[in-house]
Protein backbone atom coordinates (compact mmCIF):
# COMPACT_ATOMS: atom_id res chain seq x y z
CA UNK A 1 0.00 0.00 0.00
CA UNK A 2 1.47 3.38 -0.98
CA UNK A 3 1.70 6.19 1.51
CA UNK A 4 0.67 9.70 0.58
CA UNK A 5 3.39 12.10 1.58
CA UNK A 6 2.33 14.72 4.10
CA UNK A 7 2.13 18.20 2.66
CA UNK A 8 4.49 20.64 4.32
CA UNK A 9 3.68 24.33 4.25
CA UNK A 10 6.25 26.94 5.17
CA UNK A 11 5.27 30.41 6.32
CA UNK A 12 6.59 33.39 4.40
CA UNK A 13 6.28 36.86 5.84
CA UNK A 14 6.80 40.23 4.12
CA UNK A 15 6.39 43.87 4.97
CA UNK A 16 4.80 45.81 2.13
CA UNK A 17 3.66 49.39 1.69
CA UNK A 18 -0.09 49.91 1.85
CA UNK A 19 -0.22 50.85 -1.84
CA UNK A 20 1.40 47.54 -2.82
CA UNK A 21 -1.05 45.56 -0.70
CA UNK A 22 -3.97 47.47 -2.23
CA UNK A 23 -2.73 46.70 -5.75
CA UNK A 24 -2.22 43.02 -4.89
CA UNK A 25 -5.68 42.80 -3.33
CA UNK A 26 -7.26 44.43 -6.37
CA UNK A 27 -5.50 42.07 -8.76
CA UNK A 28 -6.30 39.04 -6.60
CA UNK A 29 -9.97 40.00 -6.56
CA UNK A 30 -9.98 40.39 -10.35
CA UNK A 31 -8.54 36.87 -10.65
CA UNK A 32 -10.92 35.44 -8.04
CA UNK A 33 -8.05 34.47 -5.75
CA UNK A 34 -7.12 35.19 -2.17
CA UNK A 35 -4.16 37.46 -1.50
CA UNK A 36 -2.09 34.45 -0.41
CA UNK A 37 -2.96 32.42 -3.52
CA UNK A 38 -2.28 35.36 -5.81
CA UNK A 39 1.10 36.21 -4.26
CA UNK A 40 2.16 32.55 -4.14
CA UNK A 41 1.30 32.00 -7.81
CA UNK A 42 3.05 35.21 -8.87
CA UNK A 43 6.16 34.39 -6.82
CA UNK A 44 6.38 30.82 -8.12
CA UNK A 45 5.89 32.03 -11.72
CA UNK A 46 8.68 34.62 -11.28
CA UNK A 47 10.95 31.99 -9.73
CA UNK A 48 10.31 29.58 -12.61
CA UNK A 49 11.09 32.34 -15.11
CA UNK A 50 14.37 33.15 -13.33
CA UNK A 51 15.41 29.49 -13.29
CA UNK A 52 14.44 28.96 -16.94
CA UNK A 53 16.51 31.99 -17.99
CA UNK A 54 19.56 30.18 -16.63
CA UNK A 55 18.83 26.81 -18.27
CA UNK A 56 21.35 25.70 -20.83
CA UNK A 57 19.90 24.45 -24.10
CA UNK A 58 21.93 21.62 -25.60
CA UNK A 59 21.69 20.31 -29.13
CA UNK A 60 23.77 18.40 -31.63
CA UNK A 61 25.82 20.18 -34.28
CA UNK A 62 23.30 19.08 -36.90
CA UNK A 63 20.41 20.31 -34.76
CA UNK A 64 22.14 23.67 -34.27
CA UNK A 65 22.79 23.97 -38.02
CA UNK A 66 19.11 23.26 -38.72
CA UNK A 67 18.06 25.79 -36.07
CA UNK A 68 20.31 28.49 -37.53
CA UNK A 69 19.09 27.72 -41.06
CA UNK A 70 15.51 28.36 -39.97
CA UNK A 71 16.48 31.61 -38.24
CA UNK A 72 18.50 32.82 -41.24
CA UNK A 73 15.92 31.86 -43.88
CA UNK A 74 13.96 34.71 -45.43
CA UNK A 75 10.63 35.37 -43.77
CA UNK A 76 7.59 34.01 -45.56
CA UNK A 77 4.40 36.08 -45.63
CA UNK A 78 1.44 34.72 -43.72
CA UNK A 79 -1.73 35.56 -45.67
CA UNK A 80 -3.89 35.81 -42.52
CA UNK A 81 -1.51 38.33 -40.93
CA UNK A 82 -1.36 40.40 -44.11
CA UNK A 83 -5.17 40.48 -44.26
CA UNK A 84 -5.39 41.59 -40.62
CA UNK A 85 -2.80 44.33 -41.16
CA UNK A 86 -4.71 45.65 -44.16
CA UNK A 87 -8.00 46.01 -42.26
CA UNK A 88 -8.93 49.54 -41.22
CA UNK A 89 -8.50 50.24 -37.52
CA UNK A 90 -11.68 50.86 -35.48
CA UNK A 91 -11.01 54.62 -35.52
CA UNK A 92 -10.47 54.74 -39.31
CA UNK A 93 -13.12 55.29 -41.99
CA UNK A 94 -14.32 52.08 -43.58
CA UNK A 95 -14.05 50.03 -40.39
CA UNK A 96 -16.64 47.28 -40.17
CA UNK A 97 -17.09 45.29 -36.99
CA UNK A 98 -16.53 41.56 -37.54
CA UNK A 99 -18.66 38.95 -35.84
Backbone as CSV, one residue per row, in Angstrom:
resi,resn,N_x,N_y,N_z,CA_x,CA_y,CA_z,C_x,C_y,C_z
1,UNK,0.847,-1.173,0.000,0.000,0.000,0.000,0.896,1.240,0.000
2,UNK,0.638,2.187,-0.910,1.474,3.378,-0.982,1.021,4.416,0.037
3,UNK,1.999,5.134,0.541,1.705,6.193,1.507,1.695,7.541,0.797
4,UNK,0.722,8.344,1.108,0.668,9.696,0.577,1.557,10.557,1.457
5,UNK,2.485,11.267,0.823,3.387,12.105,1.584,2.633,13.277,2.195
6,UNK,2.964,13.579,3.438,2.332,14.717,4.098,2.775,16.010,3.420
7,UNK,1.844,16.900,3.251,2.133,18.200,2.661,2.760,19.075,3.731
8,UNK,3.836,19.733,3.382,4.485,20.638,4.320,4.346,22.051,3.792
9,UNK,3.798,22.911,4.593,3.681,24.326,4.247,4.680,25.107,5.082
10,UNK,5.278,26.106,4.480,6.250,26.937,5.167,5.754,28.381,5.145
11,UNK,5.726,29.015,6.285,5.265,30.409,6.320,6.281,31.339,5.653
12,UNK,5.763,32.371,5.036,6.593,33.393,4.403,5.992,34.735,4.794
13,UNK,6.788,35.587,5.357,6.284,36.864,5.843,6.990,38.003,5.118
14,UNK,6.231,39.057,4.788,6.799,40.234,4.118,6.179,41.494,4.694
15,UNK,6.920,42.546,4.624,6.395,43.867,4.966,6.271,44.638,3.661
16,UNK,5.062,45.115,3.387,4.800,45.815,2.134,4.122,47.145,2.411
17,UNK,4.387,48.125,1.572,3.661,49.393,1.691,2.173,49.180,1.415
18,UNK,1.358,50.019,1.998,-0.090,49.911,1.851,-0.517,49.931,0.385
19,UNK,0.138,50.758,-0.423,-0.225,50.850,-1.842,0.026,49.528,-2.559
20,UNK,1.117,48.842,-2.204,1.401,47.544,-2.822,0.340,46.519,-2.434
21,UNK,-0.037,46.504,-1.172,-1.054,45.561,-0.700,-2.389,45.842,-1.396
22,UNK,-2.717,47.109,-1.552,-3.969,47.473,-2.228,-3.962,46.984,-3.676
23,UNK,-2.826,47.146,-4.356,-2.728,46.695,-5.749,-2.831,45.170,-5.822
24,UNK,-2.155,44.476,-4.920,-2.218,43.015,-4.890,-3.642,42.554,-4.616
25,UNK,-4.301,43.179,-3.650,-5.681,42.802,-3.333,-6.613,43.037,-4.513
26,UNK,-6.412,44.140,-5.202,-7.260,44.430,-6.370,-7.053,43.378,-7.457
27,UNK,-5.794,43.067,-7.738,-5.496,42.070,-8.763,-5.998,40.688,-8.353
28,UNK,-5.830,40.335,-7.090,-6.297,39.036,-6.602,-7.814,38.925,-6.756
29,UNK,-8.512,40.001,-6.424,-9.973,39.996,-6.559,-10.383,39.832,-8.020
30,UNK,-9.673,40.509,-8.925,-9.979,40.389,-10.349,-9.775,38.960,-10.853
31,UNK,-8.818,38.258,-10.265,-8.537,36.873,-10.651,-9.347,35.862,-9.844
32,UNK,-10.126,36.346,-8.865,-10.921,35.443,-8.042,-10.075,34.605,-7.104
33,UNK,-8.973,35.179,-6.629,-8.051,34.468,-5.748,-7.904,35.228,-4.429
34,UNK,-7.458,34.514,-3.422,-7.123,35.189,-2.165,-5.773,35.879,-2.348
35,UNK,-5.448,36.777,-1.443,-4.160,37.457,-1.498,-3.026,36.425,-1.457
36,UNK,-3.135,35.465,-0.550,-2.091,34.450,-0.411,-1.927,33.652,-1.695
37,UNK,-3.034,33.187,-2.278,-2.963,32.419,-3.520,-2.341,33.240,-4.640
38,UNK,-2.772,34.493,-4.739,-2.284,35.355,-5.808,-0.783,35.588,-5.678
39,UNK,-0.321,35.930,-4.473,1.099,36.214,-4.258,1.924,34.945,-4.457
40,UNK,1.425,33.803,-3.973,2.158,32.555,-4.142,2.325,32.226,-5.618
41,UNK,1.232,32.310,-6.377,1.302,31.996,-7.806,2.254,32.940,-8.538
42,UNK,2.179,34.227,-8.210,3.049,35.206,-8.869,4.514,34.954,-8.509
43,UNK,4.784,34.646,-7.246,6.161,34.395,-6.818,6.720,33.128,-7.463
44,UNK,5.919,32.077,-7.507,6.383,30.822,-8.120,6.617,31.031,-9.612
45,UNK,5.728,31.756,-10.285,5.892,32.030,-11.717,7.182,32.822,-11.965
46,UNK,7.449,33.830,-11.137,8.676,34.623,-11.283,9.910,33.762,-11.012
47,UNK,9.827,32.874,-10.027,10.950,31.989,-9.727,11.210,31.033,-10.885
48,UNK,10.144,30.480,-11.459,10.308,29.580,-12.608,10.945,30.313,-13.784
49,UNK,10.511,31.541,-14.029,11.090,32.339,-15.112,12.582,32.565,-14.883
50,UNK,12.961,32.905,-13.652,14.369,33.153,-13.334,15.203,31.894,-13.536
51,UNK,14.679,30.756,-13.124,15.407,29.492,-13.290,15.520,29.138,-14.771
52,UNK,14.420,29.307,-15.520,14.440,28.956,-16.941,15.402,29.842,-17.736
53,UNK,15.575,31.096,-17.315,16.513,31.985,-17.992,17.943,31.476,-17.881
54,UNK,18.207,30.686,-16.865,19.557,30.178,-16.632,19.774,28.780,-17.189
55,UNK,18.720,28.168,-17.744,18.831,26.814,-18.269,19.661,26.816,-19.548
56,UNK,20.527,25.872,-19.644,21.349,25.702,-20.829,20.598,24.823,-21.825
57,UNK,20.547,25.249,-23.061,19.897,24.455,-24.101,20.997,23.740,-24.875
58,UNK,20.919,22.424,-24.896,21.929,21.623,-25.595,21.311,21.011,-26.848
59,UNK,22.131,20.978,-27.911,21.689,20.312,-29.131,22.914,19.848,-29.907
60,UNK,22.678,18.926,-30.804,23.766,18.403,-31.629,24.198,19.471,-32.632
61,UNK,25.349,19.242,-33.256,25.818,20.184,-34.281,24.827,20.253,-35.435
62,UNK,24.289,19.100,-35.817,23.301,19.082,-36.903,22.033,19.831,-36.497
63,UNK,21.593,19.607,-35.256,20.414,20.307,-34.758,20.625,21.812,-34.730
64,UNK,21.822,22.234,-34.309,22.145,23.667,-34.267,22.166,24.247,-35.680
65,UNK,22.746,23.495,-36.619,22.791,23.968,-38.016,21.379,24.122,-38.570
66,UNK,20.508,23.171,-38.278,19.112,23.264,-38.724,18.413,24.466,-38.093
67,UNK,18.653,24.667,-36.797,18.057,25.790,-36.073,18.494,27.118,-36.693
68,UNK,19.796,27.255,-36.950,20.314,28.491,-37.534,19.794,28.694,-38.955
69,UNK,19.621,27.608,-39.697,19.093,27.724,-41.059,17.675,28.292,-41.044
70,UNK,16.877,27.843,-40.086,15.509,28.357,-39.969,15.539,29.839,-39.602
71,UNK,16.402,30.207,-38.650,16.478,31.614,-38.244,16.982,32.510,-39.374
72,UNK,17.897,32.014,-40.178,18.497,32.824,-41.240,17.708,32.796,-42.544
73,UNK,16.722,31.936,-42.649,15.920,31.859,-43.876,15.080,33.127,-44.015
74,UNK,14.814,33.532,-45.245,13.958,34.712,-45.428,12.557,34.452,-44.862
75,UNK,11.988,35.489,-44.332,10.633,35.367,-43.771,9.643,35.106,-44.894
76,UNK,8.646,34.290,-44.588,7.586,34.014,-45.556,6.329,34.750,-45.094
77,UNK,5.626,35.383,-46.026,4.404,36.075,-45.634,3.326,35.095,-45.185
78,UNK,2.570,35.514,-44.207,1.435,34.719,-43.720,0.181,35.451,-44.175
79,UNK,-0.574,34.854,-45.097,-1.728,35.564,-45.669,-2.697,36.103,-44.619
80,UNK,-2.953,35.349,-43.556,-3.890,35.809,-42.515,-3.387,37.071,-41.825
81,UNK,-2.087,37.141,-41.587,-1.513,38.326,-40.931,-1.584,39.527,-41.867
82,UNK,-1.286,39.304,-43.132,-1.360,40.397,-44.109,-2.779,40.940,-44.180
83,UNK,-3.762,40.044,-44.188,-5.166,40.476,-44.257,-5.528,41.301,-43.019
84,UNK,-5.089,40.855,-41.861,-5.388,41.589,-40.625,-4.744,42.977,-40.657
85,UNK,-3.503,43.050,-41.129,-2.798,44.332,-41.161,-3.405,45.300,-42.170
86,UNK,-4.110,44.790,-43.147,-4.713,45.651,-44.156,-6.111,46.135,-43.766
87,UNK,-6.676,45.573,-42.719,-8.000,46.015,-42.264,-7.893,47.427,-41.678
88,UNK,-8.933,48.231,-41.874,-8.928,49.542,-41.220,-9.060,49.380,-39.702
89,UNK,-8.401,50.248,-38.980,-8.497,50.244,-37.520,-9.876,50.760,-37.115
90,UNK,-10.345,50.432,-35.904,-11.682,50.861,-35.480,-11.902,52.369,-35.560
91,UNK,-10.855,53.161,-35.477,-11.014,54.622,-35.519,-10.857,55.178,-36.941
92,UNK,-10.642,54.293,-37.927,-10.470,54.742,-39.306,-11.763,54.584,-40.096
93,UNK,-11.948,55.445,-41.135,-13.123,55.294,-41.994,-13.085,53.942,-42.693
94,UNK,-14.238,53.360,-42.876,-14.321,52.075,-43.579,-14.251,50.873,-42.646
95,UNK,-14.099,51.144,-41.364,-14.045,50.030,-40.391,-15.396,49.373,-40.299
96,UNK,-15.424,48.048,-40.350,-16.639,47.284,-40.170,-16.379,46.253,-39.082
97,UNK,-17.241,46.246,-38.094,-17.091,45.288,-36.993,-17.329,43.878,-37.505
98,UNK,-16.424,42.971,-37.119,-16.529,41.562,-37.539,-17.218,40.775,-36.434
99,UNK,-18.023,39.781,-36.856,-18.660,38.952,-35.838,-18.139,37.560,-35.863
